[in-house]
Amino acid sequence: MFYGRRHGRRLRPRQAEYLARGMAAFGLPEDTSLTADGLDPRGFFDHAPDQMFLEIGFGGGEHLAARAEENPNAGYLGAEPFMNGVASLCRHLIERKITNTRIWPEDVRLLLPGFQKASFDGVFVLFPDPWPKTRHQDRRIIQPLMLDELARLIRPGGELLLASDEPKAKTWMMEQMMRRDDFTWTAGRARDWRTPPAGWPGTRYMAKADREGRVSNWFLFKRI
């Protein structure tokens, strides 16, 4: 079951143009999830990426575009079902001439089971919809089954970065992660989760949290 919006405000003509051009250049085929048994995500690229990263729910694409731009030899895959956000990422990629990113404009859970074991060097889940009401906790993206899948897909020594500005979401994330024996939390002191990672570009969602007085935290885990 998918929860959340797929469309926001109607795209302006320029946004719609970016979306069409970007998906033609960077979008995965619609039937990828149906034919992806044993798929190596490096096969999406013309070059041979030396590392492979996945961002689940990339929002407006600011973080994903920044990471791809600073690391052109790697490959990046972003999943985001909200089409206004997809259009935003397409604009970043086109305007900044970033070519090492591919887009899945659907629920990531349709795609993940088809990938080979240890396909990714790192996964980002940044400021996901918190679904703060207790009755909606099953809608949160960080769930035991999702973490089982991510543990399969992240190589040993690879990283999982989680971030949120919503207190209940942060507590939920940490409760789920602390039950795992296949990830270890890398933090050694408080500033490790209070300070964004090096080169953090900021996102529109974090900027909104800052304006509204919410504190953002980053939780970095390593795959054992």
URMO-V901098 format. One record per residue. N is the residue number from 0. RES is the residue in three letters. PHI is phi in radians with two decimals (999 if undefined). D_CENTER is the distance of its C-alpha to the mean C-alpha in Angstrom with 1 decimal. Layout:
n->[N;N]
res->[RES;RES]
phi->[PHI;PHI]
d_center->[D_CENTER;D_CENTER]
This chain:
n->[0;1;2;3;4;5;6;7;8;9;10;11;12;13;14;15;16;17;18;19;20;21;22;23;24;25;26;27;28;29;30;31;32;33;34;35;36;37;38;39;40;41;42;43;44;45;46;47;48;49;50;51;52;53;54;55;56;57;58;59;60;61;62;63;64;65;66;67;68;69;70;71;72;73;74;75;76;77;78;79;80;81;82;83;84;85;86;87;88;89;90;91;92;93;94;95;96;97;98;99;100;101;102;103;104;105;106;107;108;109;110;111;112;113;114;115;116;117;118;119;120;121;122;123;124;125;126;127;128;129;130;131;132;133;134;135;136;137;138;139;140;141;142;143;144;145;146;147;148;149;150;151;152;153;154;155;156;157;158;159;160;161;162;163;164;165;166;167;168;169;170;171;172;173;174;175;176;177;178;179;180;181;182;183;184;185;186;187;188;189;190;191;192;193;194;195;196;197;198;199;200;201;202;203;204;205;206;207;208;209;210;211;212;213;214;215;216;217;218;219;220;221;222;223]
res->[MET;PHE;TYR;GLY;ARG;ARG;HIS;GLY;ARG;ARG;LEU;ARG;PRO;ARG;GLN;ALA;GLU;TYR;LEU;ALA;ARG;GLY;MET;ALA;ALA;PHE;GLY;LEU;PRO;GLU;ASP;THR;SER;LEU;THR;ALA;ASP;GLY;LEU;ASP;PRO;ARG;GLY;PHE;PHE;ASP;HIS;ALA;PRO;ASP;GLN;MET;PHE;LEU;GLU;ILE;GLY;PHE;GLY;GLY;GLY;GLU;HIS;LEU;ALA;ALA;ARG;ALA;GLU;GLU;ASN;PRO;ASN;ALA;GLY;TYR;LEU;GLY;ALA;GLU;PRO;PHE;MET;ASN;GLY;VAL;ALA;SER;LEU;CYS;ARG;HIS;LEU;ILE;GLU;ARG;LYS;ILE;THR;ASN;THR;ARG;ILE;TRP;PRO;GLU;ASP;VAL;ARG;LEU;LEU;LEU;PRO;GLY;PHE;GLN;LYS;ALA;SER;PHE;ASP;GLY;VAL;PHE;VAL;LEU;PHE;PRO;ASP;PRO;TRP;PRO;LYS;THR;ARG;HIS;GLN;ASP;ARG;ARG;ILE;ILE;GLN;PRO;LEU;MET;LEU;ASP;GLU;LEU;ALA;ARG;LEU;ILE;ARG;PRO;GLY;GLY;GLU;LEU;LEU;LEU;ALA;SER;ASP;GLU;PRO;LYS;ALA;LYS;THR;TRP;MET;MET;GLU;GLN;MET;MET;ARG;ARG;ASP;ASP;PHE;THR;TRP;THR;ALA;GLY;ARG;ALA;ARG;ASP;TRP;ARG;THR;PRO;PRO;ALA;GLY;TRP;PRO;GLY;THR;ARG;TYR;MET;ALA;LYS;ALA;ASP;ARG;GLU;GLY;ARG;VAL;SER;ASN;TRP;PHE;LEU;PHE;LYS;ARG;ILE]
phi->[999;-1.76;-2.11;2.09;-1.51;-1.81;-2.42;-1.93;-1.11;-1.02;-1.14;-1.24;-0.92;-1.16;-1.11;-1.10;-1.16;-1.06;-1.07;-1.11;-1.16;-1.17;-1.22;-1.14;-1.56;-2.11;-1.34;-1.37;-1.01;-1.07;-1.65;-0.98;-1.17;-1.58;-2.17;-1.74;-1.04;1.18;-1.31;-1.73;-1.11;-1.09;-1.22;-1.30;-1.99;-1.28;-1.54;-1.78;-1.04;-1.45;-2.54;-2.35;-2.25;-2.22;-2.00;-1.69;1.30;-1.45;1.07;-1.52;1.48;-1.10;-1.18;-1.07;-1.10;-1.13;-1.16;-1.15;-1.18;-1.40;-2.34;-1.16;-1.43;-1.61;-2.01;-2.22;-2.14;-2.06;-2.06;-2.80;-1.46;-1.47;-1.17;-1.12;-1.19;-1.06;-1.07;-1.12;-1.09;-1.00;-1.09;-1.02;-1.14;-1.23;-1.16;-1.74;0.95;-1.61;-2.08;-1.74;-2.30;-2.19;-2.15;-2.00;-1.54;-2.57;-1.09;-1.11;-1.17;-1.31;-1.75;-1.04;-1.06;-1.41;-1.39;-1.13;-1.04;1.01;-1.33;-2.13;-1.48;-2.86;-2.31;-2.00;-2.26;-2.02;0.91;-1.20;-0.94;-1.34;0.70;-1.23;-1.29;-1.01;-1.21;-1.84;-1.11;-1.22;-1.52;-1.19;-1.21;-1.45;-2.33;-0.94;-1.17;-1.13;-1.19;-1.04;-1.17;-1.16;-1.10;-1.22;-1.59;-1.54;-1.16;-0.97;1.56;-1.29;-2.18;-2.15;-1.89;-1.98;-2.59;-2.81;-2.04;-1.82;-0.96;-1.16;-1.16;-1.10;-1.10;-1.07;-0.97;-1.20;-1.06;-1.16;-1.24;-1.26;-1.51;-1.55;-1.96;-1.94;-2.31;-2.21;-1.35;-1.53;-1.15;-2.01;-2.70;-1.05;-1.17;-1.15;-1.81;-1.64;-1.95;-1.15;-1.05;-0.99;1.33;-1.02;-1.51;1.38;-2.41;-1.11;-1.26;-1.18;-1.08;-1.13;-1.06;-1.07;-1.10;-1.63;1.41;-1.64;-1.65;-1.59;-2.37;-2.18;-2.12;-1.83;-2.09;-1.94;-1.30;-1.35]
d_center->[18.9;16.3;16.6;15.7;16.5;16.1;18.4;19.5;22.3;23.8;22.5;25.1;26.7;25.0;21.5;22.5;23.7;20.5;18.6;21.4;21.6;17.9;17.4;20.6;19.6;15.9;15.3;15.6;18.8;18.9;20.5;18.0;17.3;21.1;22.1;19.4;21.5;21.0;18.7;17.8;14.8;16.8;19.2;17.1;18.4;21.9;21.7;21.2;18.0;19.0;15.6;12.5;8.8;5.7;2.1;2.5;4.6;4.9;8.4;11.0;9.2;11.2;9.1;7.7;11.4;12.9;11.5;12.6;15.8;16.8;16.3;17.8;18.8;15.4;13.3;9.7;8.1;5.8;6.3;7.8;11.4;12.7;14.8;15.7;12.2;12.2;15.6;14.6;12.2;15.2;17.5;15.8;15.9;19.4;21.0;19.8;20.5;17.3;17.6;15.2;12.2;12.0;10.7;10.7;11.8;12.2;11.3;9.2;12.1;14.4;13.0;12.3;16.0;17.3;15.8;18.2;18.2;16.7;14.8;12.1;13.0;9.9;6.5;4.5;4.6;6.4;9.3;8.8;12.1;14.6;17.2;19.8;22.8;23.8;24.6;21.0;19.4;19.0;16.5;13.9;10.8;11.9;15.0;17.3;16.7;12.9;13.6;16.4;14.2;11.8;15.1;16.4;13.7;13.3;16.6;19.1;18.6;14.9;12.6;10.1;9.2;9.3;10.6;12.7;15.9;17.4;19.9;19.8;16.1;16.4;19.4;17.9;14.9;17.6;20.1;17.9;17.0;20.7;21.9;20.3;22.5;19.9;17.9;19.6;18.8;19.4;20.8;24.5;25.2;24.1;23.0;20.4;18.3;19.8;19.0;15.8;15.0;17.3;16.6;14.4;14.5;14.2;12.6;14.7;13.6;14.6;17.7;18.6;18.4;20.6;23.0;23.4;24.0;21.0;20.1;16.6;15.9;13.6;14.1;13.8;14.8;16.3;16.8;20.5]
